Amino acid sequence: MKYTLYGQGEGVCAQAPANSPYVTINSSDVVKDVSISAGRAGVRTGWPLRTAVAAVQNLMVFSHPERTTDTMQKVYRALWNVSPFLRTVDDNAFFLQVPAEKVPLEEVRQVLLEVDQVLHAEQRFRVGLAENPFLAEALVAWSRLERVPGALYYRVHQQQLIISPGVAKSLDMGAELETSWLEQMPISALWYIPEKQREQLRQLGVHRLRDFKAISDQLLSVHFGKEAWLWRRTLEQLPGGKIQVNYPAIEQRCSWRAPIGEESGIEVVEPLMESMAAQLCGQLQRVSAGALCIGLSWRTETGRGSYEYQARSPVYQPFSLIAGLEVGRLQMVGRRLEMLDVYVSDVRPLQSVQAGFVLYEDAFYPLAQVERSRMEDVRAQLTHKFPKKLQIGIKPAFREARLAAIEQGGSS
């Protein structure tokens, strides 16, 4: 089971000071991000800049940056250390899936504590923990309009955490996850439906998602087109789901430097590489990831050198990492080692694979072997019932072929 976190930041789209209210605007002078104090003063995203300036004195204004801020990069690294299933959204939001057998409350709390350390007093995240990605985003959007019935609200320092009613019920009663709580979501919180069409839905009596049940497909298609049928499908939610991982690959590195005033022979390379490989692979395995690019760089008394290897499949085992770098190790020339770096990059989450084995006659066999055994059993039974009449490779006689053609013609 994978639980999903959706987080939306406030005041994280600009490198701004921590002692003044500020907003970030786009090229059309529309507010795209609001700091905490500016939000408390009533400023909202989507406002024209002139309205925001009139509402708050001494409001600082920043243009939306062309690239992700350093603050958000630190946030993404903290998230990736928990799980590689990370999707970044709009430079101030993210989806994070955490594989766990039970609700990962401790992991989520640790995530928010690490995020809190890289933010200042004017920045925070509102985070929803739910059964799948859509429900996590819906939880955050809903909470900005009204309190979600049955949800649990927590505060981790400045960060806000909301736990969906379904997950909250499983915590209290140990029940299975259920998503019927979404039926009470107001139409005003549905971000994927344009405001004009939301107003038309309200005129039809659709104020919450459950009201879609009373609207026929014909009526929806007349007013909004057949695409509106998908709006009703929003109610059909299942736990789990997937996200599209798009976080840029990061590099992890282990470095060694010879102690000042001491000499280290080249023979220390192998134990150093084994230690570094174990450390790097331990970090990869902790987050269920592997590296497609592995590299080695060194310096001896004769000069510097480097070697890089592109693997066909993600590397996450120490022996595979060392084997991939063996060519580079053999290229080292010299008697004294001064510096050694081992690194991995182009990190990808590992995909789980269901083994093709089934239980057959109280033992595990590959699927192909089981199917062959079943065919042999059928052939043996037919051979026993019709001795000397059934052989491998036998062809039907004219009578059987003509009878099959007649039956086929009659059925058509």
GIGI-V373120 format. One record per pair of residues at least 12 apart in sequence whose ideal C-beta (glycine too) atoms are under 10 Angstrom apart, sorted by the first residue. I is the first residue (numbers start at 1). J is the second residue. If there is no record, write none. Layout:
BEGIN
I;J / I;J
END
This chain:
BEGIN
1;97 / 1;98 / 1;99 / 1;100 / 1;101 / 1;102 / 1;103 / 1;104 / 1;131 / 1;177 / 1;239 / 1;240 / 2;83 / 2;85 / 2;96 / 2;97 / 2;98 / 2;99 / 2;100 / 2;104 / 2;131 / 2;132 / 2;133 / 2;239 / 2;240 / 2;241 / 2;242 / 2;243 / 3;83 / 3;96 / 3;97 / 3;98 / 3;99 / 3;100 / 3;102 / 3;103 / 3;104 / 3;105 / 3;107 / 3;108 / 3;129 / 3;130 / 3;131 / 3;132 / 3;136 / 3;163 / 3;164 / 3;167 / 3;177 / 3;239 / 3;240 / 4;85 / 4;87 / 4;95 / 4;96 / 4;97 / 4;98 / 4;128 / 4;129 / 4;130 / 4;131 / 4;132 / 4;133 / 4;134 / 4;135 / 4;136 / 4;137 / 4;139 / 4;164 / 4;239 / 4;240 / 4;241 / 4;242 / 4;243 / 5;79 / 5;82 / 5;83 / 5;86 / 5;94 / 5;95 / 5;96 / 5;97 / 5;98 / 5;104 / 5;107 / 5;108 / 5;111 / 5;112 / 5;125 / 5;127 / 5;128 / 5;129 / 5;130 / 5;133 / 5;136 / 5;140 / 5;161 / 6;87 / 6;89 / 6;93 / 6;94 / 6;95 / 6;96 / 6;125 / 6;126 / 6;127 / 6;128 / 6;129 / 6;130 / 6;133 / 6;134 / 6;135 / 6;136 / 6;137 / 6;138 / 6;139 / 6;140 / 6;141 / 6;162 / 6;243 / 7;75 / 7;79 / 7;89 / 7;92 / 7;93 / 7;94 / 7;95 / 7;96 / 7;111 / 7;112 / 7;115 / 7;124 / 7;125 / 7;126 / 7;127 / 7;128 / 7;129 / 7;136 / 7;137 / 7;140 / 7;159 / 7;160 / 7;161 / 8;89 / 8;90 / 8;92 / 8;93 / 8;94 / 8;124 / 8;125 / 8;126 / 8;127 / 8;128 / 8;137 / 8;140 / 8;141 / 8;144 / 8;160 / 9;33 / 9;69 / 9;71 / 9;72 / 9;75 / 9;90 / 9;91 / 9;92 / 9;93 / 9;94 / 9;115 / 9;119 / 9;123 / 9;124 / 9;125 / 9;126 / 9;127 / 9;159 / 10;33 / 10;34 / 10;35 / 10;36 / 10;38 / 10;39 / 10;45 / 10;92 / 10;119 / 10;122 / 10;123 / 10;124 / 10;125 / 10;126 / 10;158 / 10;160 / 11;23 / 11;24 / 11;33 / 11;34 / 11;35 / 11;36 / 11;37 / 11;38 / 11;39 / 11;62 / 11;71 / 11;92 / 11;119 / 11;120 / 11;121 / 11;122 / 11;123 / 11;124 / 11;125 / 12;24 / 12;33 / 12;35 / 12;68 / 12;69 / 12;71 / 12;72 / 12;75 / 12;91 / 12;92 / 12;93 / 12;115 / 12;118 / 12;119 / 12;122 / 12;123 / 12;124 / 12;125 / 13;25 / 13;32 / 13;33 / 13;34 / 13;35 / 13;62 / 13;63 / 13;64 / 13;65 / 13;68 / 13;69 / 13;71 / 13;72 / 13;90 / 13;91 / 13;92 / 13;123 / 14;32 / 14;33 / 14;35 / 14;60 / 14;61 / 14;62 / 14;63 / 14;64 / 14;65 / 14;69 / 14;71 / 14;92 / 14;122 / 14;123 / 15;62 / 15;65 / 15;69 / 15;70 / 15;71 / 16;33 / 16;35 / 16;60 / 16;61 / 16;62 / 16;69 / 16;71 / 16;120 / 16;122 / 16;123 / 17;35 / 17;60 / 17;120 / 17;121 / 17;122 / 18;35 / 18;36 / 18;37 / 18;119 / 18;120 / 18;121 / 18;122 / 18;123 / 19;37 / 19;120 / 19;121 / 19;122 / 20;35 / 20;37 / 20;38 / 20;56 / 20;58 / 20;59 / 20;60 / 20;122 / 21;34 / 21;35 / 21;36 / 21;37 / 21;38 / 21;39 / 21;40 / 21;41 / 21;43 / 21;52 / 21;55 / 21;56 / 21;57 / 21;58 / 21;59 / 21;60 / 21;122 / 22;34 / 22;35 / 22;36 / 22;37 / 22;38 / 22;43 / 22;52 / 22;56 / 22;58 / 22;59 / 22;60 / 22;61 / 22;62 / 22;122 / 23;35 / 23;38 / 23;39 / 23;43 / 23;44 / 23;45 / 23;47 / 23;49 / 23;52 / 23;53 / 23;56 / 23;59 / 23;60 / 23;61 / 23;62 / 24;45 / 24;60 / 24;61 / 24;62 / 24;63 / 24;64 / 24;65 / 24;69 / 24;91 / 24;92 / 25;47 / 25;48 / 25;49 / 25;52 / 25;61 / 25;62 / 25;63 / 25;64 / 26;49 / 26;63 / 26;64 / 27;63 / 27;64 / 28;48 / 28;49 / 29;47 / 29;48 / 29;49 / 29;50 / 29;52 / 29;61 / 29;63 / 30;45 / 30;46 / 30;47 / 30;48 / 30;49 / 30;52 / 30;64 / 31;43 / 31;44 / 31;45 / 31;46 / 31;47 / 31;48 / 31;49 / 31;51 / 31;52 / 31;53 / 31;61 / 32;45 / 32;46 / 32;47 / 32;62 / 32;63 / 32;64 / 32;90 / 32;91 / 32;92 / 33;45 / 33;62 / 33;64 / 33;90 / 33;91 / 33;92 / 33;123 / 34;46 / 34;47 / 34;52 / 34;56 / 34;59 / 34;122 / 35;56 / 35;59 / 35;60 / 35;62 / 35;120 / 35;121 / 35;122 / 35;123 / 35;124 / 36;119 / 36;120 / 36;121 / 36;122 / 36;123 / 36;124 / 36;158 / 37;56 / 37;59 / 37;121 / 37;122 / 38;52 / 38;55 / 38;56 / 38;59 / 38;60 / 38;122 / 39;56 / 39;122 / 39;124 / 40;56 / 41;55 / 41;56 / 41;57 / 41;59 / 42;55 / 42;56 / 43;55 / 43;56 / 43;59 / 44;144 / 45;92 / 45;144 / 46;195 / 49;61 / 60;122 / 64;91 / 64;92 / 65;91 / 66;91 / 67;91 / 68;88 / 68;91 / 68;92 / 68;248 / 69;91 / 69;92 / 70;118 / 71;92 / 71;115 / 71;118 / 71;119 / 71;120 / 71;123 / 72;88 / 72;91 / 72;92 / 72;93 / 72;94 / 72;118 / 72;123 / 73;88 / 73;118 / 73;248 / 73;250 / 74;114 / 74;115 / 74;117 / 74;118 / 74;119 / 75;88 / 75;92 / 75;94 / 75;111 / 75;114 / 75;115 / 75;118 / 75;119 / 75;123 / 75;125 / 76;88 / 76;94 / 76;96 / 76;115 / 76;247 / 76;248 / 76;250 / 77;114 / 77;118 / 77;247 / 77;250 / 78;110 / 78;111 / 78;112 / 78;113 / 78;114 / 78;115 / 78;116 / 78;117 / 78;118 / 79;94 / 79;95 / 79;96 / 79;98 / 79;111 / 79;114 / 79;115 / 79;247 / 80;96 / 80;247 / 80;250 / 80;287 / 80;289 / 80;347 / 80;349 / 81;110 / 81;111 / 81;114 / 81;283 / 81;286 / 81;287 / 82;96 / 82;98 / 82;104 / 82;107 / 82;108 / 82;110 / 82;111 / 82;114 / 82;286 / 82;287 / 83;96 / 83;97 / 83;98 / 83;99 / 83;100 / 83;104 / 83;107 / 83;111 / 83;245 / 83;286 / 83;287 / 83;288 / 83;289 / 83;349 / 84;96 / 84;97 / 84;245 / 84;247 / 84;250 / 84;284 / 84;286 / 84;287 / 84;288 / 84;289 / 84;290 / 84;347 / 84;348 / 84;349 / 84;350 / 85;97 / 85;98 / 85;99 / 85;242 / 85;243 / 85;244 / 85;245 / 85;247 / 85;287 / 85;288 / 85;289 / 85;349 / 86;243 / 86;245 / 86;246 / 86;247 / 86;287 / 86;349 / 87;133 / 87;242 / 87;243 / 87;244 / 87;245 / 87;246 / 87;247 / 88;245 / 88;246 / 88;247 / 88;248 / 89;137 / 89;243 / 89;246 / 92;123 / 92;125 / 93;125 / 93;126 / 93;137 / 93;140 / 94;115 / 94;125 / 94;127 / 94;243 / 94;247 / 95;133 / 95;136 / 95;137 / 95;241 / 95;243 / 95;244 / 95;245 / 95;246 / 96;108 / 96;111 / 96;127 / 96;129 / 96;133 / 96;136 / 96;243 / 96;247 / 97;132 / 97;133 / 97;136 / 97;240 / 97;241 / 97;242 / 97;243 / 97;245 / 97;349 / 98;111 / 98;129 / 99;287 / 99;288 / 99;349 / 99;352 / 102;170 / 102;171 / 102;174 / 103;129 / 103;163 / 103;167 / 103;168 / 103;170 / 103;171 / 103;177 / 104;129 / 105;129 / 105;152 / 105;154 / 105;161 / 105;163 / 105;167 / 105;171 / 108;127 / 108;129 / 108;154 / 108;156 / 108;161 / 108;163 / 109;154 / 109;156 / 109;159 / 109;161 / 110;156 / 111;125 / 111;127 / 111;156 / 111;159 / 111;161 / 112;124 / 112;125 / 112;127 / 112;154 / 112;155 / 112;156 / 112;157 / 112;158 / 112;159 / 112;160 / 112;161 / 113;156 / 113;157 / 113;159 / 115;127 / 115;156 / 115;157 / 115;158 / 115;159 / 116;156 / 116;157 / 116;158 / 116;159 / 117;157 / 119;157 / 119;158 / 119;159 / 120;158 / 121;158 / 122;158 / 123;158 / 123;159 / 124;155 / 124;156 / 124;157 / 124;158 / 124;159 / 124;160 / 125;140 / 125;156 / 125;158 / 125;159 / 125;160 / 125;161 / 126;139 / 126;140 / 126;141 / 126;143 / 126;144 / 126;159 / 126;160 / 126;161 / 126;162 / 127;139 / 127;140 / 127;154 / 127;156 / 127;159 / 127;160 / 127;161 / 127;162 / 127;163 / 128;140 / 128;141 / 128;142 / 128;143 / 128;148 / 128;151 / 128;160 / 128;161 / 128;162 / 128;163 / 128;164 / 128;167 / 129;151 / 129;152 / 129;154 / 129;161 / 129;162 / 129;163 / 129;164 / 129;167 / 129;168 / 130;151 / 130;162 / 130;163 / 130;164 / 130;165 / 130;166 / 130;167 / 130;177 / 130;179 / 130;181 / 130;182 / 130;237 / 130;239 / 130;241 / 131;164 / 131;166 / 131;167 / 131;170 / 131;177 / 131;178 / 131;179 / 131;181 / 131;182 / 131;237 / 131;238 / 131;239 / 131;240 / 131;241 / 132;164 / 132;177 / 132;179 / 132;237 / 132;238 / 132;239 / 132;240 / 132;241 / 132;242 / 132;243 / 133;240 / 133;241 / 133;242 / 133;243 / 133;244 / 134;179 / 134;182 / 134;192 / 134;234 / 134;237 / 134;241 / 135;164 / 135;165 / 135;166 / 135;167 / 135;177 / 135;179 / 135;181 / 135;182 / 135;185 / 135;237 / 135;238 / 135;239 / 135;241 / 136;162 / 136;164 / 136;167 / 136;241 / 136;243 / 137;191 / 137;192 / 138;164 / 138;181 / 138;182 / 138;185 / 138;189 / 138;190 / 138;191 / 138;192 / 138;209 / 138;234 / 138;237 / 139;151 / 139;162 / 139;163 / 139;164 / 139;165 / 139;167 / 139;181 / 139;182 / 139;185 / 139;189 / 140;160 / 140;162 / 140;189 / 140;191 / 141;185 / 141;186 / 141;188 / 141;189 / 141;190 / 141;191 / 141;192 / 142;162 / 142;164 / 142;181 / 142;182 / 142;184 / 142;185 / 142;186 / 142;188 / 142;189 / 142;190 / 143;160 / 143;162 / 143;189 / 144;188 / 144;189 / 145;185 / 145;186 / 145;188 / 145;189 / 146;184 / 146;185 / 146;186 / 146;188 / 146;189 / 147;162 / 148;162 / 148;163 / 148;164 / 148;165 / 148;168 / 148;181 / 148;184 / 148;185 / 148;189 / 149;165 / 149;181 / 149;184 / 150;163 / 150;164 / 150;165 / 150;166 / 150;168 / 150;169 / 150;181 / 150;184 / 151;163 / 151;164 / 151;165 / 151;166 / 151;167 / 151;168 / 151;181 / 152;164 / 152;165 / 152;167 / 152;168 / 152;169 / 152;171 / 152;172 / 164;177 / 164;179 / 164;181 / 164;182 / 165;178 / 165;179 / 165;180 / 165;181 / 165;182 / 165;184 / 166;178 / 166;179 / 166;180 / 166;181 / 166;182 / 166;237 / 166;239 / 167;181 / 167;239 / 168;181 / 169;181 / 170;239 / 176;239 / 177;238 / 177;239 / 177;240 / 178;237 / 178;239 / 179;235 / 179;236 / 179;237 / 179;238 / 179;239 / 180;210 / 180;235 / 180;237 / 181;237 / 182;208 / 182;209 / 182;210 / 182;234 / 182;235 / 182;236 / 182;237 / 183;208 / 183;209 / 183;210 / 183;211 / 183;212 / 183;213 / 183;234 / 183;235 / 184;208 / 184;209 / 184;210 / 185;208 / 185;209 / 185;210 / 185;234 / 185;235 / 186;198 / 186;202 / 186;207 / 186;208 / 186;209 / 187;199 / 187;201 / 187;202 / 187;206 / 187;207 / 187;208 / 187;209 / 187;211 / 187;212 / 187;231 / 188;201 / 188;202 / 188;207 / 188;208 / 189;208 / 189;209 / 190;209 / 190;231 / 190;234 / 192;230 / 192;231 / 192;234 / 193;224 / 193;228 / 193;231 / 193;234 / 197;223 / 197;224 / 197;228 / 197;231 / 200;223 / 200;224 / 201;215 / 201;220 / 201;223 / 201;224 / 201;228 / 201;231 / 203;223 / 204;219 / 204;220 / 204;223 / 204;224 / 206;220 / 206;231 / 209;231 / 209;232 / 209;234 / 209;235 / 210;235 / 212;228 / 212;229 / 212;231 / 212;232 / 212;233 / 212;234 / 212;235 / 213;232 / 213;235 / 215;228 / 215;231 / 215;232 / 217;229 / 217;232 / 220;232 / 245;348 / 245;349 / 247;347 / 247;349 / 248;346 / 248;347 / 249;289 / 249;291 / 249;292 / 249;293 / 249;344 / 249;345 / 249;346 / 249;347 / 249;348 / 250;344 / 250;345 / 250;346 / 250;347 / 251;291 / 251;293 / 251;295 / 251;343 / 251;344 / 251;345 / 251;346 / 251;347 / 252;279 / 252;280 / 252;283 / 252;284 / 252;289 / 252;291 / 252;342 / 252;343 / 252;344 / 252;345 / 252;347 / 253;276 / 253;280 / 253;295 / 253;297 / 253;341 / 253;342 / 253;343 / 253;344 / 253;345 / 254;272 / 254;273 / 254;275 / 254;276 / 254;277 / 254;278 / 254;279 / 254;280 / 254;283 / 254;340 / 254;341 / 254;342 / 254;343 / 254;344 / 255;276 / 255;297 / 255;339 / 255;340 / 255;341 / 255;342 / 255;343 / 256;268 / 256;269 / 256;272 / 256;273 / 256;275 / 256;276 / 256;298 / 256;337 / 256;338 / 256;339 / 256;340 / 256;341 / 256;342 / 257;299 / 257;337 / 257;338 / 257;339 / 257;340 / 257;341 / 258;299 / 258;300 / 258;336 / 258;337 / 258;338 / 258;339 / 258;340 / 263;301 / 263;335 / 263;336 / 263;337 / 263;338 / 264;300 / 264;336 / 264;337 / 264;338 / 264;339 / 264;340 / 265;334 / 265;335 / 265;336 / 265;337 / 266;298 / 266;300 / 266;301 / 266;332 / 266;333 / 266;334 / 266;335 / 266;336 / 266;337 / 267;335 / 267;337 / 268;336 / 268;337 / 268;340 / 269;296 / 269;298 / 269;300 / 269;329 / 269;332 / 269;337 / 269;340 / 270;322 / 270;329 / 272;298 / 272;337 / 272;340 / 272;342 / 273;296 / 273;318 / 273;321 / 273;322 / 273;325 / 273;326 / 273;328 / 273;329 / 273;340 / 273;342 / 274;318 / 274;319 / 274;321 / 274;322 / 275;318 / 275;342 / 276;296 / 276;318 / 276;321 / 276;322 / 276;325 / 276;340 / 276;341 / 276;342 / 276;343 / 277;294 / 277;315 / 277;317 / 277;318 / 277;319 / 277;320 / 277;321 / 277;322 / 277;323 / 277;324 / 277;325 / 277;342 / 277;344 / 278;317 / 278;318 / 278;319 / 278;321 / 278;322 / 279;318 / 279;342 / 280;294 / 280;315 / 280;316 / 280;318 / 280;321 / 280;342 / 280;343 / 280;344 / 281;315 / 281;316 / 281;317 / 281;318 / 281;319 / 281;320 / 281;321 / 281;322 / 281;344 / 282;316 / 282;318 / 283;316 / 283;344 / 283;347 / 284;314 / 284;315 / 284;316 / 284;317 / 284;321 / 284;344 / 284;347 / 284;348 / 284;350 / 285;316 / 285;317 / 285;318 / 285;350 / 287;316 / 287;347 / 287;349 / 287;350 / 288;316 / 288;349 / 288;350 / 288;351 / 288;352 / 289;314 / 289;316 / 289;344 / 289;347 / 289;348 / 289;349 / 289;350 / 290;311 / 290;313 / 290;314 / 290;315 / 290;316 / 290;317 / 290;320 / 290;321 / 290;344 / 290;346 / 290;347 / 290;348 / 290;349 / 290;350 / 290;351 / 291;311 / 291;314 / 291;315 / 291;316 / 291;320 / 291;321 / 291;324 / 291;343 / 291;344 / 291;345 / 291;346 / 291;347 / 291;348 / 292;309 / 292;310 / 292;311 / 292;312 / 292;313 / 292;314 / 292;315 / 292;344 / 292;345 / 292;346 / 292;347 / 292;348 / 293;308 / 293;309 / 293;310 / 293;311 / 293;315 / 293;324 / 293;343 / 293;344 / 293;345 / 293;346 / 293;347 / 294;307 / 294;308 / 294;309 / 294;310 / 294;311 / 294;315 / 294;320 / 294;321 / 294;322 / 294;323 / 294;324 / 294;325 / 294;328 / 294;342 / 294;343 / 294;344 / 294;345 / 294;346 / 295;307 / 295;308 / 295;309 / 295;310 / 295;324 / 295;325 / 295;328 / 295;341 / 295;342 / 295;343 / 295;344 / 295;345 / 296;308 / 296;309 / 296;321 / 296;322 / 296;324 / 296;325 / 296;326 / 296;327 / 296;328 / 296;329 / 296;331 / 296;332 / 296;340 / 296;341 / 296;342 / 296;343 / 297;328 / 297;339 / 297;340 / 297;341 / 297;342 / 297;343 / 298;328 / 298;329 / 298;331 / 298;332 / 298;333 / 298;334 / 298;337 / 298;338 / 298;339 / 298;340 / 298;341 / 298;342 / 299;332 / 299;334 / 299;336 / 299;337 / 299;338 / 299;339 / 299;340 / 299;341 / 300;332 / 300;333 / 300;334 / 300;335 / 300;336 / 300;337 / 300;338 / 300;339 / 300;340 / 301;333 / 301;334 / 301;335 / 301;336 / 301;337 / 301;338 / 302;332 / 302;333 / 302;334 / 302;335 / 302;336 / 303;333 / 303;334 / 304;338 / 304;339 / 305;328 / 305;331 / 305;332 / 305;333 / 305;334 / 306;328 / 306;331 / 306;341 / 307;324 / 307;325 / 307;326 / 307;327 / 307;328 / 307;329 / 307;330 / 307;331 / 307;332 / 308;324 / 308;325 / 308;328 / 308;343 / 308;345 / 309;321 / 309;323 / 309;324 / 309;325 / 309;326 / 309;327 / 309;328 / 310;324 / 310;346 / 311;324 / 311;344 / 311;346 / 313;348 / 313;350 / 314;344 / 314;346 / 314;347 / 314;348 / 314;349 / 314;350 / 314;351 / 315;344 / 315;347 / 316;344 / 316;347 / 316;348 / 316;350 / 321;342 / 321;344 / 322;342 / 324;344 / 325;342 / 328;342 / 355;367 / 356;368 / 356;369 / 356;370 / 357;369 / 357;370 / 358;370 / 358;371 / 360;373 / 360;374 / 361;373 / 379;391 / 379;392
END
